[in-house]
Amino acid sequence: MKRYLGLLMAVVLMLSPVTMWADTYTAGTYTGEAQGHNGKLKVEVTFSDGAITAIELGEHTESPGIADPAFERVPQAILEHQSLAVDTVANATVTSKAIIEAVADAVTKAGGDAEALRNKEVAQAQAGEAQEMTADIVVMGGGAAGLAAAVTAAEAGASVILIEKTPAYGGNTILSGGYMQAAEPEYAKTVEMTDGQRSEVERYIALEPKGERMAAWQATVREQYDAHVKAGNTWLFDSPELHMIQTYVGGDYVGNPELIEMMCKGDVDSMHWLADNGFNWKNSALAIVGSIWMRCHISADYASGQGFIAIISNMIKDKNLDVTTLFEVAGTKLITDDTGRVTGLIAQGSDGTPYTLNANKAVILASGGFGANVDMRVKYNTMWPSLDASVPTTNAASITGDGILMAQEVGANLIDMDQIQLLPIADPVTGRTNNVIGEGTNMYVNQLGKRFVNESERRDVLAKAILEQPGSYCYIISTFWNSRMDADYKNNYHLTLDEMLASGAVFEGKTLEELAEKMGVPADTFVETVNNFNKYAAESNDPEFGRMVFPANAALEMEGPFYACKRAPAVHHTMGGIEVNVHNQVLNTQGEVIPGLYAAGEVTGGFHGSNRLGGNALAEIVTTGRNAGSHAAQ
Ligand SMILES: Cc1cc2nc3c(=O)[nH]c(=O)nc-3n(C[C@H](O)[C@H](O)[C@H](O)COP(=O)(O)OP(=O)(O)OC[C@H]3O[C@@H](n4cnc5c(N)ncnc54)[C@H](O)[C@@H]3O)c2cc1C
């Protein structure tokens, strides 16, 4: 198994007299190990008789970018305090805990008392003096929406302060699968159009329109599709207008058509903007779970959502933009003047230092949704039996709805707050998404070895169907050919097959019967289910569950090895949030603009209606971040 060899760090401590007598060890270097986020994590820990003197990071498979702040801070803190009761790092807590546990393992091997070190109190950092700073624009949140807003505003000549409450850029964006929808015609040419897809286009054109905008989109698609057919094109038809219809219909007509139009026109441009700045797109158009159409694009270089963060944040440095980032500073309250205009925000550093950040032009809220805020989930949930703490989430811990609450305090209108998406195919225990092996549109079976749903359906339909199965989980079935693995046997998060198998949620069988045994499902039923599915895929017609759209590789190659990935729904996306207009200006409860206040990304509501299509979030956040940044800078 290929692993990252993280010999990056060797932190050596000058011993103080206090630490000298506190602990006793058998001097030497010991290897400690513990379970990290993606697999085993090792550390080499050096001890003198009385202290831990160095911690060197060994082999691990943690995700670059996401885990880095934990690698930088946790060993340093353990050395400084000679304690294992050190703080974990926000959004990298699993990695932080793994480092602590691996050092504890080494402490035990060195004859030390790990339990005593776990209980050894660490003095809290002291708050610094109050800080006051001023810029044209203050952005709150360092995911892709906030970064795109900051960069675009700075490119337009504005000075920008960006605050991020964790020690690193990323948010949910860096954790994401990295699939972005955009109706880019060149990439659609990589896909041969099937009969099922042809009838889907006709079905969308023939739907009863809800409003003038939808009728206009349908008329445009009619013309575009006729021209596509007349030209004899055999590749997949796609256009921004088809994307608009699918987004609006896919969200039960709850989304705002004006915003949907802005997003679906703008996302192709956002794709080009990223490419112009070094984002290397794979030449493909993919379907992911609940994307409805083969319109998702992904980086050829970076794992998961890391490329979005790396490329946009690098622009700050590469273009020498006037953007000052304050990490570990959380916005808490918006400042308004007598007229109600937003003129800045109050924030607090993680050490308690108070900040007053004045904005000459505007504040842009880009702090993400509220998927990790259990109280808000429970308060607004009407769609699901329960969204309490027992339901896992795919979200980063810092995604707690702060911007939504701050905007509400100054009179912003909140919309669609009850529209909370469950990702149907998360890890049943942890909610993680990075150990998925089969495509989300592959065949699903339950513990009885039977299919139970049209797998190309919307996410809410899939999640509800899975929750009704025995144990409320299912298995995604694949071979190599319809898995997410590339030629190196790595998935889109760059996890290897071995790492996925080690996660406990992925099973491998040389034959279908062997796989059935590992899953504990009846082999006869399972094999019959696979045979039926293959037949339906070949005919693009599934009489059992009405599935019409099958990617070319949907059928299971009958040669093993076969894979099953155990999956269950987890809280994923909050479609509701702050109401905005087409410039991403925040609206109050009377529908009027709140001067000086913008919102971009998942903190907003109105784009996805009752159900976000897979790949539409990255499309929205980059587009709305740029939109807010350029308008606010004017
Ligand atoms: C596991 C996972 C997989 C996904 N996969 C996909 C996919 O493949 N395609 C797709 O389209 N969508 C996907 N999504 C959804 C998508 O990633 C998110 O909707 C999107 O990244 C949100 O971007 P954002 O910039 O609005 O917020 P985020 O990226 O979440 O960033 C918000 C930032 O604000 C910071 N913050 C919060 N509160 C404060 C505060 N008070 N002060 C300062 N900073 C604050 C947070 O720490 C965070 O860094 C996925 C989501 C998850 C969780």
The ligand as an SDF file (V2000), in Angstrom:
LIG
                    3D

 53 58  0  0  0  0  0  0  0  0999 V2000
  -18.4950   15.6560    2.5030 C   0  0  0  0  0  0  0  0  0  0  0  0
  -19.1360   16.6030    1.5270 C   0  0  0  0  0  0  0  0  0  0  0  0
  -19.1010   16.3100    0.1680 C   0  0  0  0  0  0  0  0  0  0  0  0
  -19.6590   17.2080   -0.7510 C   0  0  0  0  0  0  0  0  0  0  0  0
  -19.5090   16.9790   -2.0840 N   0  0  0  0  0  0  0  0  0  0  0  0
  -19.9820   17.8770   -2.9760 C   0  0  0  0  0  0  0  0  0  0  0  0
  -19.7410   17.7270   -4.3740 C   0  0  0  0  0  0  0  0  0  0  0  0
  -19.0350   16.8170   -4.8220 O   0  0  0  0  0  0  0  0  0  0  0  0
  -20.2970   18.6520   -5.2150 N   0  0  0  0  0  0  0  0  0  0  0  0
  -21.0450   19.7050   -4.7700 C   0  0  0  0  0  0  0  0  0  0  0  0
  -21.5140   20.5010   -5.5700 O   0  0  0  0  0  0  0  0  0  0  0  0
  -21.2250   19.8970   -3.4410 N   0  0  0  0  0  0  0  0  0  0  0  0
  -20.7100   19.0310   -2.5420 C   0  0  0  0  0  0  0  0  0  0  0  0
  -20.8830   19.2550   -1.2020 N   0  0  0  0  0  0  0  0  0  0  0  0
  -21.5140   20.5130   -0.7610 C   0  0  0  0  0  0  0  0  0  0  0  0
  -20.5150   21.6660   -0.8570 C   0  0  0  0  0  0  0  0  0  0  0  0
  -19.2330   21.1990   -0.5410 O   0  0  0  0  0  0  0  0  0  0  0  0
  -20.8640   22.8320    0.0790 C   0  0  0  0  0  0  0  0  0  0  0  0
  -22.1940   23.2100   -0.1140 O   0  0  0  0  0  0  0  0  0  0  0  0
  -19.9690   24.0240   -0.2150 C   0  0  0  0  0  0  0  0  0  0  0  0
  -18.6120   23.6600   -0.1720 O   0  0  0  0  0  0  0  0  0  0  0  0
  -20.2130   25.1890    0.7410 C   0  0  0  0  0  0  0  0  0  0  0  0
  -19.2890   26.2030    0.4030 O   0  0  0  0  0  0  0  0  0  0  0  0
  -19.2470   27.5730    1.2130 P   0  0  0  0  0  0  0  0  0  0  0  0
  -18.0580   28.3010    0.7530 O   0  0  0  0  0  0  0  0  0  0  0  0
  -20.5720   28.2190    1.1420 O   0  0  0  0  0  0  0  0  0  0  0  0
  -19.0610   27.1080    2.7170 O   0  0  0  0  0  0  0  0  0  0  0  0
  -17.8870   26.2480    3.3630 P   0  0  0  0  0  0  0  0  0  0  0  0
  -16.9820   25.6790    2.3470 O   0  0  0  0  0  0  0  0  0  0  0  0
  -18.5220   25.3140    4.3020 O   0  0  0  0  0  0  0  0  0  0  0  0
  -17.0330   27.3520    4.1270 O   0  0  0  0  0  0  0  0  0  0  0  0
  -17.5660   28.1160    5.1860 C   0  0  0  0  0  0  0  0  0  0  0  0
  -16.4000   28.5820    6.0410 C   0  0  0  0  0  0  0  0  0  0  0  0
  -16.8610   29.5500    6.9710 O   0  0  0  0  0  0  0  0  0  0  0  0
  -16.2090   29.3360    8.2150 C   0  0  0  0  0  0  0  0  0  0  0  0
  -17.0250   29.9350    9.2760 N   0  0  0  0  0  0  0  0  0  0  0  0
  -18.1810   29.4800    9.7960 C   0  0  0  0  0  0  0  0  0  0  0  0
  -18.6300   30.3250   10.7370 N   0  0  0  0  0  0  0  0  0  0  0  0
  -17.7350   31.3430   10.8080 C   0  0  0  0  0  0  0  0  0  0  0  0
  -17.6300   32.5140   11.6100 C   0  0  0  0  0  0  0  0  0  0  0  0
  -18.5390   32.8160   12.5510 N   0  0  0  0  0  0  0  0  0  0  0  0
  -16.5690   33.3420   11.4240 N   0  0  0  0  0  0  0  0  0  0  0  0
  -15.6070   33.0390   10.5020 C   0  0  0  0  0  0  0  0  0  0  0  0
  -15.6530   31.9320    9.7310 N   0  0  0  0  0  0  0  0  0  0  0  0
  -16.7140   31.1050    9.8780 C   0  0  0  0  0  0  0  0  0  0  0  0
  -16.1070   27.8280    8.2970 C   0  0  0  0  0  0  0  0  0  0  0  0
  -15.1180   27.4210    9.2100 O   0  0  0  0  0  0  0  0  0  0  0  0
  -15.7770   27.4610    6.8530 C   0  0  0  0  0  0  0  0  0  0  0  0
  -14.3950   27.4170    6.6380 O   0  0  0  0  0  0  0  0  0  0  0  0
  -20.3210   18.3790   -0.2800 C   0  0  0  0  0  0  0  0  0  0  0  0
  -20.3780   18.6520    1.0890 C   0  0  0  0  0  0  0  0  0  0  0  0
  -19.7760   17.7900    1.9940 C   0  0  0  0  0  0  0  0  0  0  0  0
  -19.8150   18.1190    3.4560 C   0  0  0  0  0  0  0  0  0  0  0  0
  1  2  1  0
  2  3  1  0
  2 52  2  0
  3  4  2  0
  4  5  1  0
  4 50  1  0
  5  6  2  0
  6  7  1  0
  6 13  1  0
  7  8  2  0
  7  9  1  0
  9 10  1  0
 10 11  2  0
 10 12  1  0
 12 13  2  0
 13 14  1  0
 14 15  1  0
 14 50  1  0
 15 16  1  0
 16 17  1  0
 16 18  1  0
 18 19  1  0
 18 20  1  0
 20 21  1  0
 20 22  1  0
 22 23  1  0
 23 24  1  0
 24 25  2  0
 24 26  1  0
 24 27  1  0
 27 28  1  0
 28 29  2  0
 28 30  1  0
 28 31  1  0
 31 32  1  0
 32 33  1  0
 33 34  1  0
 33 48  1  0
 34 35  1  0
 35 36  1  0
 35 46  1  0
 36 37  1  0
 36 45  1  0
 37 38  2  0
 38 39  1  0
 39 40  1  0
 39 45  2  0
 40 41  1  0
 40 42  2  0
 42 43  1  0
 43 44  2  0
 44 45  1  0
 46 47  1  0
 46 48  1  0
 48 49  1  0
 50 51  2  0
 51 52  1  0
 52 53  1  0
M  END
$$$$
